[in-house]
Amino acid sequence: MEDDEDIPALIEHTPASPRRTSARVPLTIICGFLGAGKSTLLKRILTERHGYRIAVIMNEFGDTADIESKTVNVSSPDDPTAEQSEEILELANGCLCCSIKDSGVAAIEKLMQRKGAFDHILLETTGLADPGPIASMFWQNEEFATGLGRDISLDGVICVVDAVFGKQQMEEDHSEDGIGESLRQIAGSDVIILNKVDLVDAEKLEDTEDLIHGINPAAPIHRTTRGNVDLSLIMGISAFTSPPQLQPAHLGHHHAHAHDHDHCTDADHTHTHTPDPTHYELRGISSLQVTCPILDQTRFDRLDEWIRTVLWENRIPESGSGTLQVLRCKGLVTRDSGEQYVLQGVRSIYDLAKLEGREDISVPQLGKIVLIGKGLDENKSLEQFCLWTCASPDIAGGTAK
Ligand SMILES: Nc1nc2c(ncn2[C@@H]2O[C@H](COP(=O)(O)OP(=O)(O)OP(=O)(O)O)[C@@H](O)[C@H]2O)c(=O)[nH]1
């Protein structure tokens, strides 16, 4: 652990009176490619009269932290929202996802100790950050759970995508292993904010949404100008503990999709997408969505084993060498007892947790699982999934595209 000298400085702002005394503080990670509008979204959140006491952690790469904190700082004397001013912590020593984990966590710990509880924590990452390792720091991390994790729970990962350059970025973004930063950010997020819709036409918006949806079919897409979004769609979403909002799994043959967007008269609106493809390749990242049958104990155990093998050994059970790379997985699984389980995974870390209070559903629902990553189709994932969890593929009823 670094000593206090190495811990990024805490910028003091007028504190609001604490309202929170127990319960863990939800943390939202805001990621998105360079210039997509992360700070703009942050400012939009801070200036809304929501009444929450928010701690902001800004992880800047390079020497822009002072500029950013000024941009986002809403506590200037001229600002009528000053009374809602927040705690802003700069992590400017490098990128939290790759180089300053220890000092970053220490600084956040210190913030919690000094300032007590907040209602919410917002963490803005650098434009090139991969949200996966950062999410892992705050979720399912034993070391963390005995320290800072006692006070913080990961609420969700929000990705801001630039409506002007996002499509181009996704198409160009093809790093050596075929998974560039913008694709990782979209793949690793729970909600997508498609920002700057004031600058593009409807056709470009739809094209960009199609690409986003192809990478991450599980994440709802909300169109915004200057991050203007209903905060209930991005904060307090409990993405890591509640069932994912999966699109319906499509059965049978798939065809090239064309959306009917005639209903879309206003580009700046909340927009949850339900296009046809459930498995779509883009620059090396694809997604696979399958329907999961109601499972007895044996098949439930087999599903767990299947997930472990896929995530930890990067391969499909009973197949050869590992060529898979799963960046994100989500799912909802129903047991024959009526219990439902939520699957949440970020890279190699996953959790299959019982959904409390759902045992009494009269008609058990089929489950669904979404994998996002690389090499899914090459490994005939679907057939293997069916083989391991079901009597036959017919029962599983899933399909890939
Ligand atoms: N026209 C328009 N401009 C926007 C919108 N959102 C943000 N901008 C502008 O886009 C530029 C970048 O926005 P920021 O919020 O700083 O982007 P960022 O993602 O925080 O940038 P980095 O931290 O450098 O990655 C700024 O000039 C914003 O004013 C929008 O919806 N419409």
The ligand as an ORCA input file, in Angstrom:
! r2SCAN-3c Opt
* xyz 0 1
  N     -23.192     19.275    -29.281
  C     -22.946     18.541    -28.212
  N     -21.763     18.627    -27.586
  C     -21.546     17.854    -26.498
  C     -22.530     16.973    -26.006
  N     -22.022     16.340    -24.923
  C     -20.785     16.818    -24.733
  N     -20.482     17.738    -25.680
  C     -19.202     18.433    -25.836
  O     -18.225     17.462    -26.192
  C     -16.954     17.816    -25.633
  C     -16.403     16.646    -24.800
  O     -17.263     16.446    -23.703
  P     -16.713     15.892    -22.304
  O     -17.878     15.754    -21.418
  O     -15.555     16.671    -21.826
  O     -16.177     14.477    -22.783
  P     -15.369     13.391    -21.894
  O     -15.849     12.055    -22.326
  O     -15.454     13.713    -20.452
  O     -13.908     13.644    -22.422
  P     -12.502     12.953    -21.906
  O     -12.514     13.055    -20.413
  O     -11.463     13.766    -22.549
  O     -12.503     11.570    -22.411
  C     -17.188     19.045    -24.815
  O     -16.835     20.116    -25.607
  C     -18.689     19.051    -24.557
  O     -19.218     20.334    -24.367
  C     -23.788     16.908    -26.707
  O     -24.695     16.119    -26.393
  N     -23.932     17.699    -27.794
*
